[in-house]
């Protein structure tokens, strides 16, 4: 059996580690004084020594009134003491006392009568400095008012992170009554918030004592379960004056309006950045497919997880777009872009594929009405109207597509196609801001696609005209083997006016012509056709090359055009070649057994200048010798000096080929880039025996 402790029976032992101290009594420094029935001091606490200045030896046994009370207050004190001892009624109040140092201090007293086990009465006085007590009272009152009336939410949690108290403001923020907070954790009260992060922050403050100030959290509470709110929260560790950790306090300020404003500002900046990015990146070429790819790449991933660009086939064919009405719409897919690998890409039409979409499909409705379609929250039945077929709809469902937006591509009042946007990983549904942003990008892209479409139509017409004006195959000529090529400019530029010709003359002679009309497009091709016809007609007159150029010069000037030309006449019977050049690059002569060389000829002025005579040069062209005529598109670039390019041409020609056709192909492969901004005409003639003759063209 245990023995009784000083405070009760054995079962009432203090907790392990000793009793918990409260710092409040230490702060008040409460003094205790015990008087016998006659008013003599029989007990004197250390706090009394501090409060009144007298040691226990100085105070014990003396009358308290004479020691502590001023003479003028002594009668009152004796009367109050007598009443307490006689009636047992306690007395409380502030009373001035005399300190040992002679000063007077106002002290708050609580006096009560005590009875011991022998029936004797004693008077117990409990006292504290009145100024300290009033300060504590003011602090408590102020704290109570602040907590109850503050618009800032306040919570106090214990060291186990369970609510001890919440103020009315936090009740309103959380939408949970105060009594339903007490004893519960944040996770239990507010499960919709990121409670893991909140509790981790609270534990950090408890462990370190370092406050966390102005942390932001976003979520929903029962106060407004349908909308996100944002809060600025601060956490502080609570300690008593002795340093014992009591728990943690949390302050919450609803900053939803500021958060929404900042979010809107960020979205506005993002929209402006995307529009600027789209302006810079969309329409870098005059190619429809490339422009469609650029649109899809700008939209992903900032605006959508997946973007698809589909154009009405009638538009690509150069016909006016037809409103589908109740009929299906025939689309050609031009671009698909995804932010990450996903099977939803397989639900989109692969670029280049022609697909018919029924009248009930959203893409068909979009191009029929010319209006965007936004489905913020896609349901399973919506997928059937988005996808081309049930299999594609199943792919979209498995990929998690949850929001959809399709925007018509309209230029000059004509609907060209549609931009389709979807999201899966991005949890936010498309909204009106996304709709406005997609409209900006689609408007920019539609104009660029339309320009590219019109340009390609004109370019195709110019190429068709150009090719129709060039000879299909050079004629077979005695003692001369000929190979020719014509290659139009790259897709980003218009067709030029380059041409070549092989004209049979009397006495087995052959005129070899290469020319280049300055400018591009259909006008240049038309001028080229006129000059080629005139050159061929003049060649039939069998006049010297200088005379041919003189007449062509006048015709070119009358057309208000300029052109360059190299005109050569080969005589197989004398194995010589007569040539005149009008502002053209020098031909290359390749003699058997010798390295290729640029002919040193009088270059002359371009055709169309007028009034400047041309000069003729004559050189031998024996069997096996080759003459290479070309336009500047073969060798000129925007970045390389012309001398370096001509030197490269000579090095390329200084390699044996089986045929002239092989030489033509090798020159074009080595010297031409698919996006070169100029077209090129190339003619290679090889002299042979008079009994041989061959010609071909590709």
Order of alpha helices (4+ residues) and beta strands (2+ residues): alpha-beta-beta-alpha-alpha-alpha-alpha-beta-beta-beta-alpha-beta-beta-alpha-alpha-alpha-beta-beta-beta-alpha-alpha-beta-alpha-beta-alpha-beta-alpha-beta-alpha-alpha-beta-beta-alpha-beta-beta-beta-alpha-alpha-beta-beta-beta-beta-beta-beta-alpha-alpha-beta-beta
